[in-house]
Amino acid sequence: MRCFCKMEMNKIIIDKQEYYLCPSCGYLKKVNILNAKEEKERYDKHICDSGYLEYMRRVYNSLRPYLRDGATIDFGCGKIHALANIMNEDNRHCDYYDLYYYNNMPNSKYDNIILIEVFEHIEDIYALLEDLKGRLNNKGRIIIMTKPKSKELSGWWYLRDSTHISFIEPKTMEVLGSLLGLEVEIDKFNDIFILTKNN
């Protein structure tokens, strides 16, 4: 199997699961993935309680320094579009989209496209970013929050979630940015990736 960067990926075993690993950009992809019905059943079990809402408020505060003025969409918002609600309360209008819960994608251009813990669920991360880039205004940003790949993969909790299938490291994102013509910035905690469209 070839990576989006054109390198042949190596098949490896981590904790009895099969993965493809790119020796060039570090992209790691799970071989066996859930079908749509199984994935939706897993998402239906997510608990959207007061603790979750408080977590999303903390997420918003982490993202605020990177947000452009203008139109925003929360892509992959989940069951209750919490981030959009929080942003609207802060007088920043935010649309929302989710493949399983709100799957009518607005035909709009955006200054911010936000993906909170979504990227690790995407089977073709290059195709997704290519599509989202086309939905950006000039100088618009795709802001991705995901856990970067652990140096020690055996036992890494992020791999255990059956809906997590794509795992990246800073170099992976830098290569994606280079291929797509997006400027890449990584925040100091290494789990927020900001991709800016400059043309």
Disulfide bonds with the S-S distance in Angstrom:
none
